[in-house]
Structures are given as structure tokens and as C-alpha cells.
Amino acid sequence: NAAFVSFCILLSRAMASFKCNFYIPLSLVQINMERAQKRNAVLEEKFYFRKNIQCCTCDCEPDIVEMTIDEIINGNDQFPGICKVIRDYINYMVGNMSEITPYSALIPLLSFTVSS
């Protein structure tokens, strides 16, 4: 699926540029894996995810909360979401999102495709 590939490429480039930190303890990764194996997990389960992904130093305490996949990708009132990181990356690379307005409308569509 081209939308998923585009989303992954933009996310990986944003992670590298902004030095995002998605580390969580392995015990929580194991719990996330167990939850992910359930039927309709993407729609019904909550997963442990790090809120302070912009903190790139190893000595800062991770702020880990439970969120749905929709909240992880699109954000909520406590966490901006992965789409916001991608938008910030595009703004950083292009300089102004208005220059690529037709393409900027695809970001929410990509996130909908990924979370569906």
C-alpha cells in the first residue's frame, strides 16, 4: 500500500532529523505485544507509549502512558501525535507547508489508512 509506505518513510526521516526517542521498558513492550495479538486490538486496545518522544537524552525519565492507536498517530490533549511530528518535519524541510498544500491534505489520510 503506497499510503502506508509514504507514512513510514516520512516518519523514519522525521525520527532521524528530530532524534525522537521511542524507547520504553521491555516489560511494557511485552505487554503491548500481548495486547496487539487480540482481535480488533487496533481499535479496542490501549498500548503503552512514550509521551516525551522529543527528549533525546538517555538520562531523562520516560513519561509512558496508555493510548489507543488513534491517539498515538493523531494525538490527544496530552500528546501531539505522530502526524504532528511528520507535519513538523515537512515544515522543517520545505520551510512552509502552504507551498505543498495539495500534499499536506494527505497526512491525515495516511494516518487514517494506517490506523484503520
C-alpha positions as CSV (number, residue, x, y, z in Angstrom):
1,N,0.0,0.0,0.0
2,A,1.5,3.3,-1.2
3,A,0.0,5.4,1.6
4,F,1.5,3.1,4.3
5,V,4.9,3.2,2.7
6,S,4.8,7.0,2.4
7,F,3.8,7.3,6.0
8,C,6.6,5.1,7.1
9,I,9.2,6.9,5.1
10,L,8.2,10.3,6.3
11,L,8.1,9.0,9.9
12,S,11.6,7.5,9.7
13,R,13.0,10.7,8.2
14,A,11.3,12.8,10.9
15,M,12.6,10.4,13.6
16,A,16.2,10.7,12.3
17,S,16.0,14.5,11.9
18,F,14.5,15.3,15.3
19,K,16.3,12.5,17.1
20,C,13.0,11.2,18.5
21,N,13.2,8.7,21.4
22,F,10.5,6.0,21.4
23,Y,12.3,3.8,24.0
24,I,10.1,2.1,26.6
25,P,11.0,-0.7,29.0
26,L,11.0,-4.2,27.5
27,S,8.4,-5.4,30.0
28,L,5.9,-2.8,28.5
29,V,6.9,-3.9,25.0
30,Q,5.9,-7.5,26.0
31,I,2.5,-6.3,27.3
32,N,2.0,-4.3,24.1
33,M,2.7,-7.4,22.0
34,E,0.2,-9.5,24.1
35,R,-2.4,-6.8,23.6
36,A,-1.7,-6.5,19.9
37,Q,-2.4,-10.1,19.3
38,K,-6.1,-9.8,20.4
39,R,-8.9,-9.4,17.8
40,N,-9.6,-5.8,16.9
41,A,-6.7,-4.6,19.0
42,V,-6.0,-1.7,16.8
43,L,-9.5,-0.3,17.5
44,E,-10.2,-1.5,21.1
45,E,-6.9,-1.9,23.0
46,K,-4.6,0.7,24.6
47,F,-0.9,0.4,24.3
48,Y,2.0,1.8,26.4
49,F,3.7,4.7,24.5
50,R,6.2,7.3,25.5
51,K,4.7,10.9,25.6
52,N,8.0,12.8,25.6
53,I,9.4,11.5,22.3
54,Q,11.3,14.7,21.7
55,C,13.5,14.1,24.8
56,C,16.6,12.6,23.1
57,T,18.9,12.3,26.2
58,C,19.1,9.0,27.9
59,D,19.1,10.5,31.4
60,C,15.6,12.0,31.2
61,E,12.8,9.9,32.8
62,P,10.4,8.5,30.2
63,D,6.8,9.6,30.6
64,I,4.9,6.5,29.5
65,V,1.1,6.3,29.3
66,E,-1.5,4.1,27.8
67,M,-3.0,5.3,24.5
68,T,-5.1,3.9,21.6
69,I,-3.5,3.6,18.2
70,D,-5.6,6.6,17.1
71,E,-4.2,8.7,19.9
72,I,-0.7,7.6,19.1
73,I,-1.0,8.5,15.5
74,N,-3.3,11.5,15.6
75,G,-2.6,12.8,19.1
76,N,-4.8,13.9,22.0
77,D,-4.8,16.7,24.6
78,Q,-1.6,15.3,26.2
79,F,0.4,14.1,23.2
80,P,0.7,15.8,19.8
81,G,0.7,12.5,17.8
82,I,3.0,11.1,15.2
83,C,1.2,13.0,12.4
84,K,2.3,16.3,14.1
85,V,5.9,15.1,14.1
86,I,5.6,14.4,10.4
87,R,4.0,17.8,9.7
88,D,6.8,19.5,11.7
89,Y,9.3,17.6,9.6
90,I,7.7,18.6,6.3
91,N,7.6,22.3,7.6
92,Y,11.3,21.9,8.5
93,M,12.3,20.5,5.1
94,V,10.1,22.7,2.9
95,G,10.0,25.8,5.0
96,N,6.3,26.5,4.6
97,M,3.5,24.0,4.5
98,S,1.5,26.3,2.2
99,E,3.9,25.6,-0.6
100,I,2.8,21.9,-0.7
101,T,-0.9,22.4,0.3
102,P,-2.2,19.6,-2.0
103,Y,0.2,17.2,-0.4
104,S,-0.4,18.4,3.2
105,A,-4.0,17.1,2.9
106,L,-2.7,13.6,2.5
107,I,-1.1,13.4,6.0
108,P,-4.5,12.8,7.9
109,L,-5.5,10.4,5.1
110,L,-2.3,8.5,5.5
111,S,-2.8,8.3,9.3
112,F,-6.4,7.1,8.7
113,T,-5.2,4.4,6.4
114,V,-2.6,3.3,8.9
115,S,-4.9,3.3,11.9
116,S,-7.8,1.6,10.1
